[in-house]
Amino acid sequence: MPLILFAFVVRLRDGLPLSASTDFEHFRELQERKQQLRTISKTLARFPERGTVKGQELNIFFISSEGVSYMTVCHCSLPVAKAFCFLEDLRWEFTTCFNSTAVSLADRPYPFLEFDSTIQKLKQQYNQSGGPALEVTLAEVQGDLIIHPPQEINLEEVDLTNGTANGHLEQGPASGQNVRLEPVTAPGILSLVLNIVCASLNIIRGVHLIEYTFQDDYEGIWNVVAFLLAFACCVCQCHLYLFHSSLKKHKSFALLSVIVLCNLYLLGLRNPWQLLFHISVACISTLLILRRKLIDRSNDCGV
């Protein structure tokens, strides 16, 4: 297996892909790392100039300079200094070919695909010789890494926010990105239907109880609140499944907890089978919400 498998050049301010190396390896972990790499590229402005993301067999390395970020996926056996030496060489080659004006004016993904040939030559040099041609360059990078070590990035720190309709993320006007949630599955559609049924049952019982509450001096007001709160949580679960949201895990577990507590409070008004039905639907919906992930739907242009 080659030591350097994939290289990616993006614009720092919005994560717009500028160029990338052509794929020759297609195993699972590489595809996962590439997806993580694209996710990180959208928030690189938040991180220092150098960073790493450790994986099981493959690691991600990146550097940022003059409004451009250079990223790579490497085998874990490649020394960190050589990985950053590769990125420094990549940065030098890119700045030689393209100036900052061309980068800032780019308005579509991968406007510099012709740079792939340069990336391939550089990858071949490192994969065959195991490092840069000039040892002095490697020594300089090693010394710099000791003084300024790269930050190790935890993927949980990368918080994708600003979810919008149809699972899109809010983007800058020139980002060219199109990030969406995975397609709705058959179990997902079933959970939405069941959630709507539960929400309808809750709102019908809640509205019906309001009439008796007014007649009985508000003695059953908390039952009404429990029905209406369970209704609102069912609606929120549907929304959370259909649309992307930050802190999705926390929100989904909070909704599940409220639904369970509301149904337990209504134990006297519902039999055990009804409670089991409502709680089971909430649990299944929570599981499907957590399993529906973001996917990158940008045009990869064959890279």
Disulfide bonds with the S-S distance in Angstrom:
none
